[in-house]
Amino acid sequence: MDFLRIEEVSKNVVGGIALQKTSLLIHQFQKIALVGETGSGKSTLLKIIGGYMSPDTGMAYFQEKKVWGPNEQLIPGHPGIAYLSQHFELRNNYYVHEILEYATKVSEEEAKKIFAICQIDYLLKRKTDQLSGGERQRISLARLLVGAPKLLLLDEPFSNLDMTHKSIIKKVIHDICDELKITCMLVSHDPVDVLSWADEIFVLQAGRIVQKGVAEEIYNHPINEYVAGLFGAYNVINSDSIAIKKAWKLMKAKDQVIIRPENILLTKNKKSSIAGIIKKISFCGHYSSIEVKTEEQDLLVYENRSMLKIGDEVFLIRG
């Protein structure tokens, strides 16, 4: 039995197309990330899956049953699917434990486990107007989980958080998937956040899925500059950079080749290397970002050595 199947789903919005005939298949217990630039259709797809938006064409099937949207049912949503939007809300002037008790469908022992995973044990006696944004988010998440969903949808869970609360919510989401064994789909505007988490990544561009695969494949072998740019800095070896392509054995490759800065190494060996002069060095913590000028084009390299300086001659090989 298919856990979640999306068939030819599309959605038009004012000003254009939000989603173009999109199909995908998700297996139970997977951790799935939807990534793409703003307006690429990520949140639209998530809302259709959760039953909070009706598609114009196509259909979502959850455990072989249709997911109806607000056009087909009075109260949007699906009982087996939990959806946490970017604009989660908690009722004011309630104690946290009251908010959670009203939503609980699991045993007391299971609820305690969920509270511990969401790191909200110490918040149960507080009122909802005494919470920080990060605390409110984790309580909203716990409220969904005590409803015993089989699929969890998270829309931009890392946005508008400081580094401390972002680190906490990343661990919470990781523990939810590993310890509660819940299938999870996550949308992020910062795809780097999902590289170490997702079993599979779907990249959306202009309402279409343009690439899907495991994190390593998408990061190291993006199909185009759009996908490459979503996941960090990159070099494009131009079609007319013949010396570089020959030295790095790229002559049989397509006209342009995308290489990450960390996959270009500095060497003292001139064989199979390209000579260049350091133009700029930017300290980035555990590494330095180095711009190197070669005869054919500038290249960006990540290096952890501190002895280099602007103007030094270096030799580059492909890692």
Secondary structure, DSSP 8 states (H G I E B T S, - for coil): --SEEEEEEEEEETTEEEEEEEEEEE-TT-EEEEE-STTSSHHHHHHHHHTSS--SEEEEEETTEE---TTT-SS-SBTTEEEE-TT----TT-BHHHHHHHH--S-HHHHHHHHHHTT-GGGTTSBGGG--HHHHHHHHHHHHHTT--SEEEEESTTTT--HHHHHHHHHHHHHHHHHH--EEEEEESSGGGGTTT-SEEEEEETTEEEEEE-HHHHHHS-SSHHHHHHTS--EEE-TT-HHHHHHTT-TTS-SSEEE-GGGEEEES--TT-EEEEEEEEEE-SSSEEEEEE-SS-EEEEEE--S---TT-EEEEEE-
